[in-house]
Amino acid sequence: MQTSGNFAALADGWRDASVLVVGDALLDGWLCGTPTRLSREAPVPVIALETTREVCGGAANTAANFAALGARTTLLGAVGDDDAGARLRTCVWDSGVADRLVTAVGRRTVTKRRVVADDYVLVRFDEGDTGPLAPLAAETLTGRLADALDTEPRPDAVVVCDLELGTLGPGLRALLAARRLDLPLLAVDAHDLLSWAKVGADLVTPNREEAGRALGHAFDRERDRGQLLRHTGAAAVAVTLAAEGSVVMSLDGETFGTAAPPAPAAHAAGAGGAYLAGFVLARLAGAGLTEAADVAQRCASMAIRGVGTAVVPQKLGVLQREPA
């Protein structure tokens, strides 16, 4: 992996940048232990549970990564009026992110729990409501977005995280499209990139599967550069490829890749949030696309050092001293 020699200067440049993260926040749970034997009830391992923890997931994870890198970060989204929603709020506060979450009455907060044995994810349990927000909650959320865009100091960047969990309704999308010219930098991380194409993001960061969905066929880095840019309506596209790093392409003709170190799957959850945070903050600090992608890959690689949902280390000095 290439290393930006200007990382420390860039970090100083983006420190205290204001970032508004908008999207699907969820609660990630991790139950980790050691397999001891096979169960007599079924051919499955018995896990001696060692640690249990809950952390920010989805848009909340992306916001946590921005905050860990030193940005003044606000999270705008929705949670249910349940215990999981309250625990997610606590995780958001603990990560240093300003909470602008709307409480949706009668809604169950989306929660994803994984059972991990010796770095291998055995099973994941998902629960919560993923349909559109109720009209009152959706209207409140759109109003809070309008306030955030109008209140000084205005955000230096708006980051959309659309996991198709029902948070980002048509009113909110329409507001972002109408205010597009007022946004210094707009980045979109979405399962369905086509639904955001008319907004015209500065950067989109699909994974391989999401790029394929936008194209209508499997993504090919050599063939699909121009087509992917047209389909997404973005000025730049960074396709994250897990163990293969990423490939970045832009309207000005740049196409290049970054490399990633190997990591177990249990270490990689949420690494896209670290990648996106590094990319956006490097751009805010004045980095070109190549350097920003290098910083993004560096942040993602640092974030996946432990089992769980990936967040970059909060002490930037650790990042700056880490060898390539």
N, C-alpha and C positions, 0 to 999 in steps of 0.2 A: 504494500500500500504506500502510495506517495504521501509525503507529509508536508504540510504547508509550513515553510520556515517563518511565515508572517503570522502564525496562529496567535501568539501573545498580543501582537498589535491589533489584530482583528477583534480579539476578545475585549480588549480595552475599548475599542470602537463601538461595540454593540452593548456594552454594559449599560444598564438602565434604559435600554430601548423599550418602548411600550408596545406590547403585543396583545391583541384581542383574539382569543381562540373561541370559535363558535362551532358547536356541533354535538354529536352523540357522546355523552359522558356515561361511563359504566363503571361498575365495581369489579375488580379482578381479585379472585381468591386463589391462594396457593396452599395446598396441603402436601408437604414434602416428608419423605421418610425412606426407610430401607426395607426392601423385600426380605422376609425371613423364611417363608415356606409357601407351599401351595395350600390353598384352602381345601378342606374336605367337602365343602358345600358345592364347589364349582371349580373348574380348572383355571383359577385366577390366583395371583400372588396375594399373600397377606402382608400388608405394609405396617411396619412399626412407625407410627406417626411421630415425627420429631419437631417440625415447625408448622405453624399455621399463621398465615398473614393475609391481610387485605390491603390493596393498593389501588391507586388511580388507574383506570383503564379507558381506552378509546380517546375521545377528545381530552379527557382529564389527564391521561398519560402524556399526550402531546403538550398540554399546558405545563405539566410538571417538569418536562424536559426544558422548556423555555425558561422556567423559573430557575432550574438548577444551573443553567448557563449564564444567569445573571440578568435576564430580562425582567422588567416589570410586567407581569402577566395577569390577565383577567380571563376567566372562563365563563362563557355564556352558554347555557344549555338548560336541560330540564332533568329533574329527578322525581321519583314518586314520593308520596307521603307515607313512607314505610321505613322500617329499621335500616334496610339496605341504603336508602337515600340519605339517611342521617349519617351512616358510617362513611358513605362516599364523601359527603360534605367535610367530615373530619379529615379524611385523607387529602382532600383538596387544600384545606387550611394548613395541614401539616407540611404540605409540599411548598408552601409559600406563595400560593396562587390566590388572587382575589376572587371571591365567590360571587358570581352574578347568576347563579342557578335559580331557575323557576321551579317551585314545587307544584307538580301536577296532581291535583286531588284525585284519588282513586286509581292512580297509576302505580304499577309495580316497577321499581328500578331494575334495569337490566344488570344481571350479575353473571359472571363466568367464573366457575371454580374448576381448578385442575388438580388432579392427583398425580404427583411426581414421585417416581422411585429411581434413585441413583441417576438423576439427570434425564430420565425418560418420562414423557407425559403418557400416562396410562389411559386416562379418560378425562373428559371435560363435561361439566354439567352447566347448561345455560338455562336461565329463567328470567322472567320479566316481560313487560309489554313492549312490543315493537311497532304497534300501529301508530297512525298519526296522532299527534297531541290533540286533546280536546280543544274546542275553539277558544275558550277563555285562556288556557295556558299558552296556546299558539299566539294569541293576540298580545299577551303580556310579554312573551319572549321577543316578538318583533318590536314592541315598544322599547324594550331594554336595549335592543340592538341600535335602534334609532338614537336613543339617548347616548349610548357609548360612542357613536360616530360623531355626535354633535358636541360632546362635552370636552372642554379643554383640560389637559392636553389630549389631543386626538391620537389614536393609536398610530404608531409608525408602520404597523403591518396588521392585516387581518388574515387569520388562518382558519379555513373551513375544514372540519373533519366530519364527513358524511358517511356513516357506516350503515345507512338505510335502516336506522332504528326509530324513525318517526319524528325526530326532533326538528328537522329542517323542512318546514312546510312551504307552500307556494308563496305566502305573504313575505316570509323572511327572505326567500330567494329573490323575489321581485324587488325588495328593498336593497339588497346587495347589488343587483343589476343596475338599479336606478342611481345608486351612489358610487358606481364603479370608478368614475373619474376622480372622485374625492379620495380614493384609497391609494396611498403611496405605493404599497406592495400588497398584492392579494395572492395567497397560496391556497391550493385546494388539494386535499387528500380525500378521495371519494371512491366508493365501490363502483358507482355509476358515473363515469366522467362525462358522458354525453349530456346528462341532465344539467351540467354546469358549463357546457361549451359556450353558450351565449353570453355568459358573464365575462369571459375573456381574462382568465387568470394570468398573472405573471409567471406562475410556476404550478405545475401539477406533479404529484409524486405517486403514480400508480405502482403496484407490484406487477409481476408478470401476468397474473390472471386478470387483473383489472385492465391492463393494457390490451389483452386479448379480447375482453368483452367490448371495449370501445371500438376495436378494429373489426370485430366479427370473425376473427380467426386467430390462431396462435401467433403471438408476437415474435417477430424476427428482427433483430437489431440491425441487420444490414439492409433489409428490404423496406421496413415500415416507418422510417424516420419522418418523411414528408406526410404520409397518410395519418400518422398518429398526431402530429402537430395540427393538421387540418381538423381532425375529428374532435380534438379536445379544445380547440380555440385558444390554446395557451401559447405564451411567448417562449416558454421552455418546458420540457418534459424530462423528468428524471425517473426512469423505470428502475425500481429496486428489485434485485434479483437474488436476494438472500445470500447464500454462500458465494455466489458469483459477483457480488458487489453491486454495481449499478451502471446504467448507460444513460448518458445525458445528451439531449439534442435540443437545438434551438432554431428559431426562425432565421437567425443570421448565418446559419450554415454550420455551426459547431456540432460535432458529434464525437463523444469520447466516453471512456469507461473508467470506473474505479474498481479496485479489488478489495475483497473482504477476507479477514482471517476466518478459519473454520470455527464453528461453534455448535454445540448440541441444540436441538430444537427447543428444549426447555429454557435455554438462555436467550432465545431470539424473540419472544413475544414482546410486541411493542417497540421493537428496534426502529420501525418506521417513524415513530414519533421523535426519536432522538435524531434520526437522519434529517427529517423535515426541519426541526428546530435549528440544527447546525447550519443547514443550507440557507434558511431565511435570515438568521442573524448575521451570517457572513455577508450576505448580499446587502443587508442594512449597513454593515460596516464598510462597504465599498469594494468588496471582493468581486472579481469577475466570475463567470460561470465555472470555469475549471477549478479555481481556488475554492469557491463555495462548495462545489461537489466534493472536493478533497476534505474540507472541514467536516462536511456532513457525514462522509464515510468514517472519518476518524471518530466523530461523536457516537455514531451507531456502534462501532466496534468497541468503544470503551463502555457503552451502556450494557452490553451483553456479557459482561464478565461473570455475573452471578445468575443463579436460577431465579426466575420470576419475570415480572413485567419490567422491561428495560427502561432505566432512567440514567442519564449521564451522572457522573460524580459531581457533587455540588461544589467541590473545591477545584476551581479551574486550574490551579497549580498542578494538580494531579494529571490533568489532560496535557498541560504544556510540557511536563517532564517525561511523559510516557514515550518510549521508543517506538519507532514505526514497526 
